[in-house]
Amino acid sequence: MVVLLRYGGVAGSSDRVSVDALGVATVVSDRSGSRSTRTLSSGDLAALRRALERSEIAALQRNYLDPRAVDAYQYDVTYQGVTVTADEGVLPPSLRPVVDMLTKLIAP
């Protein structure tokens, strides 16, 4: 259903979060070298679906990059065959709820 790649930051880390249509979330983190899977609650899955629909990802530009962004995270969000890449500081407001929900699944 949706895939988030988060990379960069001060440590230059890379994390991948994917959530399938049934709400099974898989997180792969290069920081810990771990892979974990969990199932979202029906409420969390419904909230994620609403946020994805409200993001209107197909109408967004494909890239939101800030050449001044040093040590910031960069995100690739892929939904319905469309990928949007954005630096932390210029993330489109409509994608912020999606990114926030998905990054909460990454273990600290």
PLY file of the C-alpha trace (Angstrom):
ply
format ascii 1.0
element vertex 108
property float x
property float y
property float z
element edge 107
property int vertex1
property int vertex2
end_header
0.00 0.00 0.00
2.64 2.58 1.06
6.42 2.64 1.42
8.52 5.24 3.22
12.28 5.51 2.88
13.97 7.83 5.37
17.64 8.49 4.89
20.32 10.98 5.78
20.37 12.89 9.02
23.49 13.51 11.06
24.34 9.80 11.23
23.53 9.12 7.57
21.08 6.39 8.48
18.56 4.63 6.28
15.19 3.22 7.31
12.41 1.60 5.29
8.81 1.27 6.42
6.19 -0.51 4.34
2.56 -1.06 5.21
0.45 -3.45 3.16
-3.30 -3.27 2.55
-3.99 -5.50 5.57
-2.02 -3.21 7.88
1.09 -5.36 8.21
3.98 -2.96 8.76
7.56 -4.01 8.07
10.43 -1.85 9.30
14.04 -2.32 8.20
16.66 -0.15 9.89
20.33 -0.01 8.97
21.17 1.58 12.34
20.23 -1.49 14.31
20.47 -3.95 11.45
17.01 -5.10 12.41
13.84 -6.05 10.61
10.56 -6.05 12.49
6.95 -6.69 11.58
3.76 -5.69 13.34
0.11 -5.28 12.47
-1.50 -1.87 12.79
-4.74 -1.60 14.72
-7.83 -1.09 12.59
-8.01 2.50 13.84
-4.37 3.24 12.96
-4.78 1.64 9.53
-7.92 3.70 8.86
-6.11 6.89 9.96
-3.18 6.09 7.65
-5.52 5.46 4.73
-7.28 8.79 5.36
-3.95 10.62 5.54
-2.81 8.99 2.30
-5.99 9.98 0.48
-5.82 13.53 1.84
-2.20 13.85 0.74
-3.30 13.88 -2.91
0.13 12.49 -3.75
-0.59 12.25 -7.49
-1.05 16.04 -7.62
2.25 16.80 -5.88
5.57 17.54 -7.53
7.91 14.56 -7.55
10.77 16.39 -5.78
10.93 18.91 -2.94
14.63 19.35 -2.36
16.44 22.07 -0.43
20.08 22.46 -1.50
20.79 24.10 1.87
19.54 21.05 3.78
22.63 19.65 5.45
22.32 16.67 7.80
18.55 16.68 7.33
16.44 13.63 6.67
15.16 13.03 3.18
11.99 11.03 2.59
10.71 9.01 -0.35
7.00 8.28 -0.04
5.53 5.83 -2.55
1.78 5.35 -2.82
-0.35 4.18 -5.75
2.71 4.02 -8.00
3.77 7.61 -7.32
6.95 8.50 -5.44
7.56 11.92 -3.91
11.02 12.77 -2.57
11.34 15.60 -0.07
13.85 17.04 2.35
12.66 17.44 5.94
12.42 21.23 5.80
10.38 21.37 2.59
8.12 18.36 3.06
4.71 19.21 1.55
2.19 19.88 4.35
-0.22 17.30 2.93
2.44 14.57 3.31
3.45 15.49 6.88
0.73 13.35 8.56
1.73 10.33 6.46
5.43 10.74 7.24
4.69 11.29 10.94
2.56 8.14 11.18
5.11 6.00 9.38
8.20 7.29 11.18
6.56 6.50 14.52
6.86 2.85 13.50
10.66 3.13 13.40
12.20 2.10 16.70
14.22 4.88 18.34
0 1
1 2
2 3
3 4
4 5
5 6
6 7
7 8
8 9
9 10
10 11
11 12
12 13
13 14
14 15
15 16
16 17
17 18
18 19
19 20
20 21
21 22
22 23
23 24
24 25
25 26
26 27
27 28
28 29
29 30
30 31
31 32
32 33
33 34
34 35
35 36
36 37
37 38
38 39
39 40
40 41
41 42
42 43
43 44
44 45
45 46
46 47
47 48
48 49
49 50
50 51
51 52
52 53
53 54
54 55
55 56
56 57
57 58
58 59
59 60
60 61
61 62
62 63
63 64
64 65
65 66
66 67
67 68
68 69
69 70
70 71
71 72
72 73
73 74
74 75
75 76
76 77
77 78
78 79
79 80
80 81
81 82
82 83
83 84
84 85
85 86
86 87
87 88
88 89
89 90
90 91
91 92
92 93
93 94
94 95
95 96
96 97
97 98
98 99
99 100
100 101
101 102
102 103
103 104
104 105
105 106
106 107
